[in-house]
Amino acid sequence: MTKLIIQGGRKLSGELEVTAAKNSYLPILAACLLCEEKIELHNYPYYSDTESMCEIITSLGGRIEKEGSVLTVDPSSLFSWKIESELASKVRSSIFTLGALLGRFKRAHVAYPGGCEIGARPIDIHLAGFRKLGVRVEEKHGYIYCNAEKMHPASIMLDFPSVGATESLIMASVNLEGQTRILNAAREPEIVDLQDFLNAMGADVRGAGSSEIIISGVKKLRGCSFTPIADRIIAGTYIIATAMCGGDVLLNGAKAEHLRALIDKIDKSACMIEVKNDKIRVKSDARPIAVGKMETSVYPGLPTDLQAQLLALATISEGSSMIVENVFESRFKHVPELIKMGADVHVKDRVAFVRGVKHLYGASVSGMDLRGTASLVLAGLVADGYTMISNVHHIDRGYKNIEIELSKLGADIKRIDD
Ligand code: EPZ
């Protein structure tokens, strides 16, 4: 089994290029299914989740070529609209293909999606939106059967600003004659990136980043070349790592405006952050001061995908913190593992109460989901002694060779197969 071994206590210093956003690449890969011409995507990050999406595209008849950081997708020979469970259940983003397949074939048979076990992760908002568009939706035997022969434009009010539902419904509407509106849409930067990608293919999508998105159907999409944005959650993870370990790190490629909530929360208390164009410099030379109350929310609020990492920061900060997880109902699986390392945390419902301790201690811990495993890595970087982390496949879903990246910054971290 693959594990990460970390000897804590090293400061971090140096420079890193922030790799492309997983949560941009995944919907953009799904959106490639809408087009019948070749698409060239840059800065391909080789996360295991994006690799799974490439597998889904080839299973439908698409062709994929990878040359270094350039991914070429040729969806011209797509012949299927069916995604079996063994592939669909690997990633949450398989559900994004529903909208794209409806846009391409007017039908789709897709097995329920997978993804991190951080809650029930229903798809009712996705399906309610498709029904509003006149799609016939049937769920049986673990599959979603959709028939869009009678699909028509509509005004869709989302019950909750779901990122995935917003993205799915945009994709379903880009070549639907007429104008479709999505109200109470999610506002994440990755949705703006999806809009930019679709418009680079000749679509007419406007309003992404706001809570009202308007899609005017176009007849045909054309091939294009596109570079997705940098991953704000990876950038946030390294900012928090530096705040915890101390040091001086320069992150290239990430947009500070995508991390405003994090920066406002921890700048001056846990670290010093300087922003220059698309470079973020983080310095820390003292024990972080607890930030008190933190609540995750939809963008532009504090991202739920940084909650676990912020909780790790809180475990060694001076003072107490209260962390409220408002987006997912079961996203504290990293807490029992952090407690094994000496953290003083107790959870009640969606609230984690953290009392900062001076030291964490190396231990054998297990990753339970993507961002929770990232928080165990951060804790290992500051713990006294050795930390052994198992189930590292979770972290490989959204970080490429995290041990190599952190070693570049001076951490003592190795990947072993035992
Ligand atoms: C996306 O998941 C991201 N994944 C998640 O990142 C991220 O945490 C989440 O958005 C919120 O920002 C990808 O983009 C691949 P949602 P998604 O639909 O689309 C409820 C990571 O670590 N909901 O906005 O699944 C849902 O249960 C991952 O990179 C419904 O009730 O998130 C949750 O409580 C984890 N019905 C809330 O909405 C639905 O039909 C937010 O979910 C859909 C969602």
Residues whose N, C-alpha, C, O or C-beta is under 5 A from the ligand:
A	BS01	EPZ	N23 L26 R92 S93 C116 R121 P122 I123 D124 I125 H126 F160 P161 S162 V163 G164 A165 T304 D305 V327 F328 L370 R371
